[in-house]
């Protein structure tokens, strides 16, 4: 896989991670149950970490 293809793939992954974060943000706001909200917040925070990782990968490949 060449650099251009890799960069395109990382950008696609970044968009998926951002969409997942947005979805979890939405669910966290809608759920009243504290334990479920905490779990969704944890998963959302993992998505934020993934976003940072992929952004770093894009930076390295660019």
VENTA-V597071 format. One record per residue. N is the residue number from 1. SS is DSSP state (2 for helix, 1 for strand, 0 for the rest). D_CENTER is the distance of its C-alpha to the mean C-alpha in whole Angstrom. Layout:
# VENTA-V597071
N&SS&D_CENTER / N&SS&D_CENTER
This chain:
# VENTA-V597071
1&0&23 / 2&0&24 / 3&2&22 / 4&2&22 / 5&2&20 / 6&2&18 / 7&2&17 / 8&2&16 / 9&2&14 / 10&2&12 / 11&2&12 / 12&2&11 / 13&2&8 / 14&2&7 / 15&2&8 / 16&2&6 / 17&2&3 / 18&2&4 / 19&2&7 / 20&2&6 / 21&2&5 / 22&2&8 / 23&2&10 / 24&2&10 / 25&2&11 / 26&2&14 / 27&2&15 / 28&2&15 / 29&2&18 / 30&2&19 / 31&0&20 / 32&0&23 / 33&0&23 / 34&2&22 / 35&2&22 / 36&2&19 / 37&2&18 / 38&2&17 / 39&2&16 / 40&2&13 / 41&2&13 / 42&2&12 / 43&2&10 / 44&2&8 / 45&2&9 / 46&2&7 / 47&2&4 / 48&2&5 / 49&2&7 / 50&2&5 / 51&2&4 / 52&2&8 / 53&2&9 / 54&2&9 / 55&2&10 / 56&2&13 / 57&2&13 / 58&2&14 / 59&2&16 / 60&2&18 / 61&2&19 / 62&0&20
